[in-house]
Every structure is written in structure tokens, then in C-alpha cells.
Amino acid sequence: MSEEDRWSHWSKKGWPFFRGGLGDIDEAFKEMEEIMAKEFENLSKNAPEALVREQTLPDGTKMKSWGPFVYGYSVTVGPDGKPKVREFGNFKAETRLGKPKLDVKEKREPLADVIPGDGEIRVIVELPGVEKKDIKLSGTEDKLTISVDTPERKYFKEVELPSKVETKKATSAYKNGVLDITVPKKKEEKTESETMKIE
């Protein structure tokens, strides 16, 4: 199908996001604005309490505000040459039934890098604005959990590890908003072959 045929097909069928197709671009943008306005209205109703603030203006009127809303992503290229996209923040935009959907959580998901080595795995997590004493770090043989819950900052991240580790031998340091964790990999126990009797 040529590019011209493809556009003709979409304009007859209707662009997937806009019900009216591309015939009237003003109408299409109006519809998009209505959808986004409705989503932001829902967001203000369903936002976690910790993200809702009320302030009094100089004239005495009260005004609500919401936030902070944080969204970001990091793109790296793995050893296989494929890009890996990792999202972070407390705000995610999704598409449900062909329409945008905004999802907000009270706790931010921090950016985390997992760096596998020969005998260990290093995990670097960005946690700006918190004290070391506020960070809770726990783990199993295949996952680390990082959590911060203070009135000013709330973070939560579960980091899946590429191989089994020994969390009891982990070391970690926190400096300048960066948590650096090193966990040794679990050594695979080799079982010796035993002779079995055949009856």
C-alpha cells in the first residue's frame, strides 16, 4: 500500500484517536482538548491526598493545587544492542480503549541502574532530597526493595535482579542523593555425581 493510499484509507476510516477522522483538524484538536480536560479533572479527583495542597491567596480566596507530578525516562543500549527504556516518577500516561489515561501514585519510582559483573551485581538508585536514615533497603535472592516515606519525599522501587544474590553480604553507601548497592552473586553449588545401583 502506497503512502497516499494509506492516508486515504485512514481519512475514510477515521483516525484511531479522533472519531471524526482528519477531515476537520480543528474539530480533532477540540476533541483531544476535551479528552485531556476530562482526564485532568479525573486526576484532580483521584489524586492521592499527599499530592493535594490548599493555599490561601492574598485576597483570602482558597485555591487547590496538585503535585508534584514527576515523569521521566532513561534509554540505554544493552549488550545485545537493543535499547532499554526505563520510566521513573509518580505519573504515568497510558492508553486504555484508545483513549489517554493518567495514573498518579503518591510514591515516586526512582531511576535505578542494574550493572551485572562477574561475581556481583551493582544497583545504583537516585534518591534526591532524603537522608540516609530515611531509606529502607531490603532484599531477597532475586529482588531488592528500596523505600522512603517522609512528609517531603516518598519513593518506592522494586529492582528485579538478573541472577540470584546473597543479600546478607551486600554493601551499600548513600552520598549526594545516590544509593549505591553491591550484592555478591550466589555461587552455584556443584553436586558430585554418585554411582547408583541398578537392580
Contacts in CASP RR format, 6 or more apart in sequence:
PFRMAT RR
TARGET T0000
AUTHOR 0000-0000-0000
METHOD contacts of the structure
MODEL  1
MSEEDRWSHWSKKGWPFFRGGLGDIDEAFKEMEEIMAKEFENLSKNAPEA
LVREQTLPDGTKMKSWGPFVYGYSVTVGPDGKPKVREFGNFKAETRLGKP
KLDVKEKREPLADVIPGDGEIRVIVELPGVEKKDIKLSGTEDKLTISVDT
PERKYFKEVELPSKVETKKATSAYKNGVLDITVPKKKEEKTESETMKIE
1 9 0 8 1.000
10 21 0 8 1.000
10 22 0 8 1.000
11 21 0 8 1.000
11 22 0 8 1.000
11 23 0 8 1.000
14 20 0 8 1.000
14 21 0 8 1.000
14 22 0 8 1.000
15 21 0 8 1.000
15 22 0 8 1.000
15 28 0 8 1.000
16 98 0 8 1.000
17 32 0 8 1.000
17 98 0 8 1.000
18 27 0 8 1.000
18 28 0 8 1.000
18 31 0 8 1.000
18 32 0 8 1.000
19 31 0 8 1.000
20 27 0 8 1.000
20 28 0 8 1.000
20 31 0 8 1.000
21 28 0 8 1.000
22 28 0 8 1.000
35 99 0 8 1.000
35 100 0 8 1.000
36 100 0 8 1.000
39 100 0 8 1.000
39 101 0 8 1.000
39 102 0 8 1.000
40 102 0 8 1.000
42 102 0 8 1.000
43 66 0 8 1.000
43 102 0 8 1.000
43 104 0 8 1.000
44 64 0 8 1.000
44 66 0 8 1.000
46 104 0 8 1.000
47 66 0 8 1.000
47 67 0 8 1.000
47 104 0 8 1.000
48 104 0 8 1.000
48 105 0 8 1.000
48 106 0 8 1.000
49 106 0 8 1.000
50 106 0 8 1.000
50 154 0 8 1.000
51 66 0 8 1.000
51 67 0 8 1.000
51 68 0 8 1.000
51 69 0 8 1.000
51 90 0 8 1.000
51 104 0 8 1.000
51 106 0 8 1.000
52 64 0 8 1.000
52 65 0 8 1.000
52 66 0 8 1.000
52 67 0 8 1.000
53 64 0 8 1.000
53 65 0 8 1.000
53 66 0 8 1.000
53 67 0 8 1.000
54 62 0 8 1.000
54 63 0 8 1.000
54 64 0 8 1.000
54 65 0 8 1.000
55 62 0 8 1.000
55 63 0 8 1.000
55 65 0 8 1.000
56 62 0 8 1.000
56 63 0 8 1.000
57 63 0 8 1.000
69 90 0 8 1.000
69 91 0 8 1.000
69 104 0 8 1.000
70 88 0 8 1.000
70 89 0 8 1.000
70 90 0 8 1.000
70 91 0 8 1.000
70 108 0 8 1.000
71 87 0 8 1.000
71 88 0 8 1.000
71 89 0 8 1.000
71 90 0 8 1.000
71 91 0 8 1.000
71 92 0 8 1.000
71 93 0 8 1.000
72 87 0 8 1.000
72 88 0 8 1.000
72 89 0 8 1.000
72 111 0 8 1.000
73 85 0 8 1.000
73 86 0 8 1.000
73 87 0 8 1.000
73 88 0 8 1.000
74 85 0 8 1.000
74 86 0 8 1.000
74 88 0 8 1.000
74 111 0 8 1.000
74 113 0 8 1.000
75 83 0 8 1.000
75 84 0 8 1.000
75 85 0 8 1.000
76 83 0 8 1.000
76 84 0 8 1.000
76 86 0 8 1.000
76 113 0 8 1.000
77 83 0 8 1.000
77 84 0 8 1.000
78 84 0 8 1.000
86 111 0 8 1.000
86 112 0 8 1.000
87 109 0 8 1.000
88 108 0 8 1.000
88 109 0 8 1.000
88 110 0 8 1.000
88 111 0 8 1.000
88 112 0 8 1.000
88 126 0 8 1.000
89 108 0 8 1.000
89 109 0 8 1.000
89 110 0 8 1.000
90 104 0 8 1.000
90 105 0 8 1.000
90 106 0 8 1.000
90 107 0 8 1.000
90 108 0 8 1.000
90 109 0 8 1.000
91 102 0 8 1.000
91 103 0 8 1.000
91 104 0 8 1.000
91 105 0 8 1.000
92 102 0 8 1.000
92 103 0 8 1.000
92 104 0 8 1.000
93 100 0 8 1.000
93 101 0 8 1.000
93 102 0 8 1.000
93 103 0 8 1.000
94 100 0 8 1.000
94 101 0 8 1.000
94 102 0 8 1.000
94 103 0 8 1.000
95 101 0 8 1.000
106 154 0 8 1.000
107 147 0 8 1.000
107 149 0 8 1.000
107 154 0 8 1.000
107 155 0 8 1.000
107 156 0 8 1.000
108 153 0 8 1.000
108 154 0 8 1.000
108 155 0 8 1.000
108 156 0 8 1.000
109 155 0 8 1.000
109 156 0 8 1.000
109 157 0 8 1.000
110 125 0 8 1.000
110 126 0 8 1.000
110 127 0 8 1.000
110 146 0 8 1.000
110 155 0 8 1.000
110 157 0 8 1.000
111 125 0 8 1.000
111 126 0 8 1.000
112 123 0 8 1.000
112 124 0 8 1.000
112 125 0 8 1.000
112 126 0 8 1.000
112 146 0 8 1.000
112 157 0 8 1.000
112 159 0 8 1.000
113 123 0 8 1.000
113 124 0 8 1.000
113 125 0 8 1.000
114 121 0 8 1.000
114 122 0 8 1.000
114 123 0 8 1.000
114 159 0 8 1.000
114 161 0 8 1.000
114 162 0 8 1.000
115 121 0 8 1.000
115 122 0 8 1.000
115 123 0 8 1.000
115 124 0 8 1.000
116 122 0 8 1.000
116 162 0 8 1.000
116 163 0 8 1.000
117 185 0 8 1.000
119 184 0 8 1.000
119 185 0 8 1.000
120 182 0 8 1.000
120 183 0 8 1.000
120 184 0 8 1.000
120 185 0 8 1.000
121 161 0 8 1.000
121 162 0 8 1.000
121 163 0 8 1.000
121 165 0 8 1.000
121 182 0 8 1.000
121 183 0 8 1.000
121 185 0 8 1.000
122 180 0 8 1.000
122 181 0 8 1.000
122 182 0 8 1.000
122 183 0 8 1.000
123 144 0 8 1.000
123 159 0 8 1.000
123 161 0 8 1.000
123 180 0 8 1.000
123 181 0 8 1.000
123 182 0 8 1.000
123 183 0 8 1.000
124 178 0 8 1.000
124 179 0 8 1.000
124 180 0 8 1.000
124 181 0 8 1.000
125 146 0 8 1.000
125 157 0 8 1.000
125 159 0 8 1.000
125 178 0 8 1.000
125 179 0 8 1.000
125 181 0 8 1.000
126 177 0 8 1.000
126 178 0 8 1.000
126 179 0 8 1.000
127 135 0 8 1.000
127 146 0 8 1.000
127 148 0 8 1.000
127 153 0 8 1.000
127 155 0 8 1.000
127 174 0 8 1.000
127 177 0 8 1.000
127 178 0 8 1.000
127 179 0 8 1.000
128 177 0 8 1.000
129 152 0 8 1.000
129 153 0 8 1.000
129 177 0 8 1.000
130 148 0 8 1.000
130 150 0 8 1.000
130 153 0 8 1.000
130 155 0 8 1.000
130 177 0 8 1.000
132 174 0 8 1.000
134 148 0 8 1.000
134 149 0 8 1.000
134 150 0 8 1.000
134 153 0 8 1.000
135 146 0 8 1.000
135 147 0 8 1.000
135 148 0 8 1.000
135 174 0 8 1.000
135 179 0 8 1.000
136 145 0 8 1.000
136 146 0 8 1.000
136 147 0 8 1.000
136 148 0 8 1.000
136 149 0 8 1.000
137 144 0 8 1.000
137 145 0 8 1.000
137 146 0 8 1.000
137 147 0 8 1.000
137 172 0 8 1.000
137 179 0 8 1.000
137 181 0 8 1.000
138 144 0 8 1.000
138 145 0 8 1.000
138 167 0 8 1.000
139 145 0 8 1.000
139 167 0 8 1.000
140 167 0 8 1.000
141 164 0 8 1.000
141 165 0 8 1.000
141 166 0 8 1.000
141 167 0 8 1.000
141 186 0 8 1.000
142 160 0 8 1.000
142 161 0 8 1.000
142 163 0 8 1.000
142 164 0 8 1.000
142 165 0 8 1.000
143 158 0 8 1.000
143 159 0 8 1.000
143 160 0 8 1.000
143 161 0 8 1.000
144 158 0 8 1.000
144 159 0 8 1.000
144 161 0 8 1.000
144 167 0 8 1.000
144 181 0 8 1.000
144 183 0 8 1.000
145 156 0 8 1.000
145 157 0 8 1.000
145 158 0 8 1.000
145 159 0 8 1.000
146 155 0 8 1.000
146 156 0 8 1.000
146 157 0 8 1.000
146 159 0 8 1.000
146 179 0 8 1.000
147 155 0 8 1.000
147 156 0 8 1.000
147 157 0 8 1.000
148 154 0 8 1.000
148 155 0 8 1.000
148 156 0 8 1.000
161 183 0 8 1.000
163 185 0 8 1.000
163 186 0 8 1.000
164 185 0 8 1.000
164 186 0 8 1.000
165 183 0 8 1.000
165 184 0 8 1.000
165 185 0 8 1.000
165 186 0 8 1.000
166 183 0 8 1.000
166 184 0 8 1.000
166 185 0 8 1.000
166 186 0 8 1.000
167 183 0 8 1.000
169 183 0 8 1.000
169 184 0 8 1.000
170 181 0 8 1.000
170 182 0 8 1.000
170 183 0 8 1.000
170 184 0 8 1.000
171 181 0 8 1.000
171 182 0 8 1.000
172 179 0 8 1.000
172 180 0 8 1.000
172 181 0 8 1.000
172 182 0 8 1.000
173 179 0 8 1.000
173 180 0 8 1.000
174 180 0 8 1.000
END
